[in-house]
Every structure is written in structure tokens, then in C-alpha cells.
Amino acid sequence: MERESETTKIFNENENKHFTQQVTVDEEIDEIKRELATRRRVYPNWIDTGKINEATADYRILILEKILIRLNEAACAESIQPKMF
């Protein structure tokens, strides 16, 4: 029997979401953190094998870190805004 992959688990947990439902900022933050961890794990090997150069790897990580900062700021702003309804 094949083990369920992490991606499949996540998809199954969220399959009832519809395109009209908003993905939460916390979910966005979790996904960016996951992607950052993946890139930090694979980029060194990619650099060593010539698949990507170090400057490009650093730039791509920098972009994701900036996105993470903005998402954290958005999460903070959402948590301090008064509920209108």
C-alpha cells in the first residue's frame, strides 16, 4: 500500500475549499516558510552541480523572505483591526 504524500494530505484537507474562499494569511505564511525551507535545502546542491548560480539562489531566497515579511505584517494588521460585523 502506498503512503499518502504530504501534498496529497494537504490537498485532501483543503479539497472542500472553493476558489471563492480566501486562503488565510496564516496559510500563505506556512506555504512561504515551506518553500523557503525547500530552497535552502536544495539550492546548495544545485549550485554545486551548476543548475543555478549562487547569486540567483540568494536573490530568489531574498524575494521569498521579503514576501514573508509582508505577509507577517499583513497578519499583524489583520489581528489588530476591529471587527466591523
DOZAKOL-992554 format. One record per residue (C-alpha): residue number from 0; residue in one letter; x, y, z. Coordinates in Angstrom, 2 decimals. Example, Ala and Ser with C-alpha at 12.3 -4.5 7.8 and 13.67 -1.06 7.14 Angstrom:
<dodos>
DODO/num/residuo/c1/c2/c3
DODO/0/A/12.30/-4.50/7.80;
DODO/1/S/13.67/-1.06/7.14;
</dodos>
This chain:
<dodos>
DODO/num/residuo/c1/c2/c3
DODO/0/M/0.00/0.00/0.00;
DODO/1/E/1.37/3.39/-1.00;
DODO/2/R/1.86/6.00/1.71;
DODO/3/E/-0.08/9.20/1.30;
DODO/4/S/2.26/12.05/0.35;
DODO/5/E/2.33/15.28/2.33;
DODO/6/T/0.98/17.15/-0.70;
DODO/7/T/-1.91/14.70/-1.01;
DODO/8/K/-2.70/15.09/2.69;
DODO/9/I/-2.74/18.86/2.39;
DODO/10/F/-4.89/18.70/-0.74;
DODO/11/N/-7.35/16.33/0.91;
DODO/12/E/-7.60/18.54/3.99;
DODO/13/N/-8.40/21.55/1.82;
DODO/14/E/-10.37/19.95/-1.01;
DODO/15/N/-13.63/21.39/0.29;
DODO/16/K/-12.33/24.92/-0.19;
DODO/17/H/-13.65/26.66/-3.25;
DODO/18/F/-11.99/29.27/-5.40;
DODO/19/T/-14.27/31.87/-3.89;
DODO/20/Q/-12.97/31.11/-0.41;
DODO/21/Q/-9.97/33.11/0.65;
DODO/22/V/-6.79/31.37/1.66;
DODO/23/T/-5.83/32.76/5.04;
DODO/24/V/-2.70/34.82/5.62;
DODO/25/D/-1.54/32.14/8.05;
DODO/26/E/-1.82/29.53/5.28;
DODO/27/E/0.14/31.79/2.94;
DODO/28/I/2.84/32.25/5.61;
DODO/29/D/3.07/28.49/6.17;
DODO/30/E/3.48/27.89/2.44;
DODO/31/I/6.21/30.52/2.07;
DODO/32/K/8.05/29.03/5.06;
DODO/33/R/7.80/25.58/3.49;
DODO/34/E/9.13/26.86/0.18;
DODO/35/L/11.99/28.72/1.88;
DODO/36/A/12.99/25.56/3.74;
DODO/37/T/12.89/23.57/0.50;
DODO/38/R/15.04/26.06/-1.37;
DODO/39/R/17.53/26.33/1.47;
DODO/40/R/17.82/22.55/1.37;
DODO/41/V/18.14/22.08/-2.42;
DODO/42/Y/19.94/25.22/-3.60;
DODO/43/P/23.39/24.28/-2.24;
DODO/44/N/23.37/21.09/-4.31;
DODO/45/W/22.01/22.95/-7.33;
DODO/46/I/24.82/25.50/-7.00;
DODO/47/D/27.41/22.70/-6.73;
DODO/48/T/26.06/20.97/-9.85;
DODO/49/G/25.75/24.20/-11.85;
DODO/50/K/21.97/24.09/-12.12;
DODO/51/I/21.75/27.58/-10.61;
DODO/52/N/24.34/30.17/-9.70;
DODO/53/E/24.75/31.42/-6.15;
DODO/54/A/23.64/34.98/-6.92;
DODO/55/T/20.37/33.76/-8.43;
DODO/56/A/19.75/31.40/-5.49;
DODO/57/D/20.40/34.19/-3.00;
DODO/58/Y/18.11/36.56/-4.90;
DODO/59/R/15.25/34.04/-5.03;
DODO/60/I/15.54/33.38/-1.30;
DODO/61/L/15.65/37.13/-0.64;
DODO/62/I/12.41/37.60/-2.58;
DODO/63/L/10.65/34.90/-0.55;
DODO/64/E/11.96/36.38/2.70;
DODO/65/K/10.54/39.77/1.66;
DODO/66/I/7.19/38.15/0.88;
DODO/67/L/7.25/36.51/4.30;
DODO/68/I/7.89/39.86/5.98;
DODO/69/R/4.95/41.43/4.13;
DODO/70/L/2.66/38.55/4.98;
DODO/71/N/3.62/38.75/8.65;
DODO/72/E/2.89/42.48/8.58;
DODO/73/A/-0.49/41.75/6.97;
DODO/74/A/-1.25/39.14/9.64;
DODO/75/C/-0.42/41.65/12.38;
DODO/76/A/-2.58/44.31/10.74;
DODO/77/E/-5.50/41.86/10.46;
DODO/78/S/-5.22/40.89/14.11;
DODO/79/I/-5.42/44.49/15.37;
DODO/80/Q/-8.21/45.73/13.13;
DODO/81/P/-11.58/45.96/14.87;
DODO/82/K/-14.27/43.62/13.61;
DODO/83/M/-16.98/45.67/11.93;
DODO/84/F/-19.64/42.96/11.72;
</dodos>
